[in-house]
Amino acid sequence: MGAPDEPLEERIEQLLENDSLRDDPLFQPLEELWAAHRDLARRIERISRISDAYQSLTKENEKHLTKRLDKQLRQLSKVARISDHYQKMMHDLNLALREASTHDPLTGLGNRRLLLERLKEETDRSHRYARPLSIAMLDIDYFKRVNDDHGHELGDQVLMEVSRVMDAQIRDQDMCGRWGGEEFLIILPETNISSACQVLDRVREAIAALRMRVGDESITVTASIGVASHRDADTYSDTINQADWALLTAKRSGRNRLARADEIGTD
Ligand SMILES: Nc1nc2c(ncn2[C@@H]2O[C@H](COP(=O)(O)OP(=O)(O)OP(=O)(O)O)[C@@H](O)[C@H]2O)c(=O)[nH]1
């Protein structure tokens, strides 16, 4: 028989191994109790193994899910970055398209489309608030000769220089643009015809003072200008026609001059 300080399980096993105790009436129930205890212990052990396995599986799943979530988040932020990049590209492209469709590539000035937009705005404003508005047409004199004598490239350079000078001479609220070929339109809002004449004479003089180098020589050009004051009953096309008519008069009177539509009549 086991000593009382030995673990209970060992003491019971020793009892059950002792054949001389078999006839004891407690032997049989003890053996059954022991078998039931062993069976219960095995079951508990199996359940705790399953529980451990389940726990580690859950942990594994959690890890896997976190990894997948992290990956998806990284992909999402990459997609967001690409989308931001494309949005910026689209914005820049739209700006470039707007610039290309409204500006003359040679001179950088607004083209006929931009001039027409501004003409509509300014004539509307002039009608609504009864404000003065002057419109001028400027044409480089004998420009065909510049091209013929010095080549198209120098002709282009003259167009660029004249544009630069013209743009520098007018005020911030004014606008000059390329109407076509060697013809330019100048819009002067809030300006009556006599004030417009002062600005335009300055432009004409600045163009005549330009010197463009051709080899060792330099050439000069002049411009003729026709100006008209916008009238309430007219459309901007009417005013442009009057400025055009005045321009023709300036050309016919010898060029390098400014003519006012109100001083020559339109018939
Ligand atoms: N270099 C260059 N020439 C241009 C351009 N656009 C138009 N021209 C030229 O401008 C010239 C205009 O000539 P014309 O209309 O006969 O008039 P002009 O010689 O200026 O004579 P006036 O206007 O009567 O003083 C033509 O030779 C066109 O080829 C351009 O973008 N570059």
Ligand as a Chemical Component Dictionary entry (heavy atoms), coordinates in Angstrom:
data_LIG
# 
_chem_comp.id                   LIG 
_chem_comp.type                 NON-POLYMER 
_chem_comp.pdbx_formal_charge   0 
_chem_comp.three_letter_code    LIG 
# 
loop_
_chem_comp_atom.comp_id 
_chem_comp_atom.atom_id 
_chem_comp_atom.alt_atom_id 
_chem_comp_atom.type_symbol 
_chem_comp_atom.charge 
_chem_comp_atom.model_Cartn_x 
_chem_comp_atom.model_Cartn_y 
_chem_comp_atom.model_Cartn_z 
_chem_comp_atom.pdbx_ordinal 
LIG N1  N1  N 0 5.259  85.767 -91.256 1  
LIG C1  C1  C 0 3.922  85.707 -91.177 2  
LIG N2  N2  N 0 3.197  86.341 -92.097 3  
LIG C2  C2  C 0 1.852  86.319 -92.015 4  
LIG C3  C3  C 0 1.215  85.638 -90.975 5  
LIG N3  N3  N 0 -0.136 85.796 -91.147 6  
LIG C4  C4  C 0 -0.314 86.540 -92.242 7  
LIG N4  N4  N 0 0.879  86.871 -92.790 8  
LIG C5  C5  C 0 1.183  87.642 -93.996 9  
LIG O1  O1  O 0 0.719  88.968 -93.816 10 
LIG C6  C6  C 0 0.648  89.552 -95.131 11 
LIG C7  C7  C 0 -0.509 90.484 -95.182 12 
LIG O2  O2  O 0 -0.391 91.185 -96.352 13 
LIG P1  P1  P 0 -1.492 92.125 -96.937 14 
LIG O3  O3  O 0 -2.845 91.751 -96.449 15 
LIG O4  O4  O 0 -1.320 92.197 -98.434 16 
LIG O5  O5  O 0 -1.222 93.525 -96.328 17 
LIG P2  P2  P 0 0.090  94.347 -96.084 18 
LIG O6  O6  O 0 1.244  93.892 -96.925 19 
LIG O7  O7  O 0 0.327  94.391 -94.625 20 
LIG O8  O8  O 0 -0.341 95.739 -96.612 21 
LIG P3  P3  P 0 -1.279 96.780 -95.917 22 
LIG O9  O9  O 0 -2.060 96.059 -94.859 23 
LIG O10 O10 O 0 -2.179 97.282 -97.000 24 
LIG O11 O11 O 0 -0.411 97.839 -95.358 25 
LIG C8  C8  C 0 0.553  88.379 -96.098 26 
LIG O12 O12 O 0 1.746  88.320 -96.856 27 
LIG C9  C9  C 0 0.452  87.150 -95.204 28 
LIG O13 O13 O 0 1.107  86.033 -95.751 29 
LIG C10 C10 C 0 2.019  84.942 -90.006 30 
LIG O14 O14 O 0 1.552  84.320 -89.065 31 
LIG N5  N5  N 0 3.370  85.014 -90.143 32 
# 
loop_
_chem_comp_bond.comp_id 
_chem_comp_bond.atom_id_1 
_chem_comp_bond.atom_id_2 
_chem_comp_bond.value_order 
_chem_comp_bond.pdbx_ordinal 
LIG N1  C1  SING 1  
LIG C1  N2  DOUB 2  
LIG C1  N5  SING 3  
LIG N2  C2  SING 4  
LIG C2  C3  DOUB 5  
LIG C2  N4  SING 6  
LIG C3  N3  SING 7  
LIG C3  C10 SING 8  
LIG N3  C4  DOUB 9  
LIG C4  N4  SING 10 
LIG N4  C5  SING 11 
LIG C5  O1  SING 12 
LIG C5  C9  SING 13 
LIG O1  C6  SING 14 
LIG C6  C7  SING 15 
LIG C6  C8  SING 16 
LIG C7  O2  SING 17 
LIG O2  P1  SING 18 
LIG P1  O3  DOUB 19 
LIG P1  O4  SING 20 
LIG P1  O5  SING 21 
LIG O5  P2  SING 22 
LIG P2  O6  DOUB 23 
LIG P2  O7  SING 24 
LIG P2  O8  SING 25 
LIG O8  P3  SING 26 
LIG P3  O9  DOUB 27 
LIG P3  O10 SING 28 
LIG P3  O11 SING 29 
LIG C8  O12 SING 30 
LIG C8  C9  SING 31 
LIG C9  O13 SING 32 
LIG C10 O14 DOUB 33 
LIG C10 N5  SING 34 
# 
